[in-house]
Amino acid sequence: MTQAAFPADTTLQPAAWGAVLSMALCVAMLIASEFMPVSLLTPIAEGLGATQGQTGQAISISGLFAVAASLLISTVAGKLNRKWVLVAMTGLMLVSLVLVAAAPNFAVLMIGRALLGLCIGGFWALATAVIIRLVPEADVPRALALMYGGQAIAAAFAAPIGSYLGDLIGWRAVFWALTPIVALNLIWHVVALPSLPARQRQDFRTMLGLLKRPHFLTGLIAAMLSWGSAFTMFTYLRPFLEGVTGASVTVLSVLLLALGCAGFVGTWACGRFLKGDVAPVLRLPALVMGACTLGLVVLGASPIAAGLFLAVWGAMNTAISVIWMTWMSQNVDDAPEAAGSLMVAAIQTSILLGAVVGGLLLDGLSIQATFIGSVILAGAAVLLVGNGRSLLKPQ
């Protein structure tokens, strides 16, 4: 058994809420940078002379590099102070945005997305372990909810604003607009984050040890299916809304805003009600999001019905992260960095495969086929989770 990565005496330090807020902003920028292209998929494809399916797959290249970074970060970072690792990750995000905004062709776009993937994988792999060190143990769930509040903000405003501004000023200008915010976040990290010396090093042997725990491996696969289902649908949401719902740019922005604003409800509900045993709610994200996706396939031609389904889907889209990361913090608390690396690698792999498979279904069959594929993955996740008891660590 690996010893606790962060001794209990770290919880005696004053809570660094300014640092938590700085990480929340970084989360918002990461989510905006990673998924902004979803709302701009059509104009990016037109600007670079490619199909929507090809563009979706190219955009997903960030997932491949995020997988690699998440698995390697705790080993490569070694004894480096975690504060400066996070600062470096944020700087990498800034470089990525500049490359994407200025991309003259697909190759440069993919390089920019690859750098973003390194940032995503490195940041998320360390995020939960860092939060544990920033606040007392009793405040960890609240701090996690606050950090994921940044995800809710990005989900609420990034897609609709990106879609709207992309129509007014072009998709490149939308990415340029993110760069000063990330630059300010970089400075905030330097000022607000306390020194976070590396504790016990957690390498591949630690990760392999975690994979031998049946409850963790089962949870990891269930999480992959849940996220894979979500992003098989979400990556190609704009083509669905344009082609099936018949949404104009204005209606599209309103629908995406409804989806995003509902994310605040999901984050608030998790922060308020997610306490104690998480087993009963582990299947909820896949169950609800899968049902909403099926509803879109059946009734998505109606903008009102589409808006209702997207609002419910959006609430669960932010809740999924809090639910599964809370599960991880409670059931793999002796190796948070190693568990975080594996969780991020699993999630990013599922996002990558979801985008690739969804793109193939879109180009080869139809957008409805893409959404039905998403529903099938959600059903598999629900069946695997069951009542959630098998995903809890042995007492």
DADAKA-V771239 format. One record per backbone hydrogen bond with DSSP energy under -0.5 kcal/mol. CO is the residue of the C=O (numbers start at 1). NH is the residue of the N-H. If there is no record, write none. Layout:
[[CO & NH] [CO & NH]]
//
This chain:
[[5 & 200] [7 & 10] [8 & 11] [9 & 12] [10 & 13] [15 & 17] [16 & 20] [17 & 21] [18 & 22] [19 & 23] [20 & 24] [21 & 25] [22 & 26] [23 & 27] [24 & 28] [25 & 29] [26 & 30] [27 & 31] [28 & 32] [29 & 33] [30 & 34] [31 & 35] [32 & 36] [35 & 38] [35 & 39] [36 & 39] [36 & 40] [38 & 41] [40 & 44] [41 & 45] [42 & 46] [43 & 47] [44 & 48] [45 & 49] [45 & 50] [46 & 49] [51 & 55] [52 & 56] [53 & 57] [54 & 58] [55 & 59] [56 & 60] [58 & 61] [59 & 62] [60 & 63] [60 & 64] [61 & 65] [62 & 66] [63 & 67] [64 & 68] [65 & 69] [66 & 70] [67 & 71] [68 & 72] [69 & 73] [72 & 76] [73 & 77] [74 & 78] [77 & 80] [79 & 198] [81 & 84] [81 & 85] [82 & 86] [83 & 87] [84 & 88] [85 & 89] [86 & 90] [87 & 91] [88 & 92] [89 & 93] [90 & 94] [91 & 95] [92 & 96] [93 & 97] [94 & 98] [95 & 99] [96 & 100] [97 & 101] [98 & 102] [99 & 103] [100 & 103] [105 & 109] [106 & 110] [107 & 111] [108 & 112] [109 & 113] [110 & 114] [111 & 115] [112 & 116] [113 & 117] [114 & 118] [115 & 119] [116 & 120] [117 & 121] [118 & 122] [119 & 123] [120 & 124] [121 & 125] [122 & 126] [123 & 126] [123 & 127] [124 & 128] [126 & 130] [127 & 131] [128 & 132] [129 & 133] [130 & 133] [130 & 134] [131 & 134] [131 & 135] [134 & 16] [136 & 139] [137 & 140] [139 & 143] [140 & 144] [141 & 145] [142 & 146] [143 & 147] [144 & 148] [145 & 149] [146 & 150] [147 & 150] [148 & 152] [149 & 153] [150 & 154] [151 & 155] [152 & 156] [153 & 157] [154 & 158] [154 & 159] [157 & 161] [158 & 162] [159 & 163] [160 & 164] [161 & 165] [162 & 166] [163 & 167] [164 & 168] [165 & 169] [165 & 170] [166 & 170] [170 & 174] [171 & 175] [172 & 176] [173 & 177] [174 & 178] [175 & 178] [175 & 179] [176 & 179] [176 & 180] [178 & 182] [179 & 183] [180 & 184] [181 & 185] [182 & 186] [183 & 187] [184 & 188] [185 & 189] [186 & 190] [187 & 191] [188 & 192] [189 & 193] [196 & 82] [201 & 203] [203 & 207] [204 & 208] [205 & 209] [206 & 210] [207 & 211] [208 & 212] [209 & 212] [210 & 213] [212 & 214] [213 & 216] [213 & 217] [214 & 218] [215 & 219] [216 & 220] [217 & 221] [218 & 222] [219 & 223] [220 & 224] [221 & 225] [222 & 226] [223 & 227] [224 & 228] [225 & 229] [226 & 230] [227 & 231] [228 & 232] [229 & 233] [230 & 234] [231 & 235] [233 & 236] [234 & 237] [236 & 240] [237 & 241] [238 & 242] [239 & 243] [240 & 244] [240 & 245] [241 & 246] [241 & 247] [248 & 252] [249 & 253] [250 & 254] [251 & 255] [252 & 256] [253 & 257] [254 & 258] [255 & 259] [256 & 260] [257 & 261] [258 & 262] [259 & 263] [260 & 263] [261 & 264] [261 & 265] [262 & 266] [263 & 267] [264 & 268] [265 & 269] [266 & 270] [267 & 271] [268 & 272] [269 & 273] [270 & 274] [273 & 275] [278 & 281] [278 & 282] [279 & 282] [281 & 284] [281 & 285] [283 & 287] [284 & 288] [285 & 289] [286 & 290] [287 & 291] [288 & 292] [289 & 293] [290 & 294] [291 & 295] [292 & 296] [293 & 297] [294 & 298] [295 & 299] [296 & 300] [299 & 302] [301 & 303] [302 & 306] [303 & 307] [304 & 308] [305 & 309] [306 & 310] [307 & 311] [308 & 312] [309 & 313] [310 & 314] [311 & 315] [312 & 316] [313 & 317] [314 & 318] [315 & 319] [316 & 320] [318 & 322] [319 & 323] [320 & 324] [321 & 325] [322 & 326] [323 & 327] [324 & 328] [325 & 329] [326 & 330] [327 & 331] [328 & 332] [332 & 335] [335 & 339] [336 & 340] [337 & 341] [338 & 342] [339 & 343] [340 & 344] [341 & 345] [342 & 346] [343 & 347] [344 & 348] [345 & 349] [346 & 350] [347 & 351] [348 & 352] [349 & 353] [350 & 354] [351 & 355] [352 & 356] [353 & 357] [354 & 358] [355 & 359] [356 & 360] [357 & 361] [358 & 362] [359 & 363] [360 & 364] [361 & 365] [361 & 366] [366 & 370] [367 & 371] [368 & 372] [369 & 373] [370 & 374] [371 & 375] [372 & 376] [373 & 377] [374 & 378] [375 & 379] [376 & 380] [377 & 381] [378 & 382] [379 & 383] [380 & 384] [381 & 385] [382 & 386] [385 & 388] [388 & 391] [389 & 392]]
//
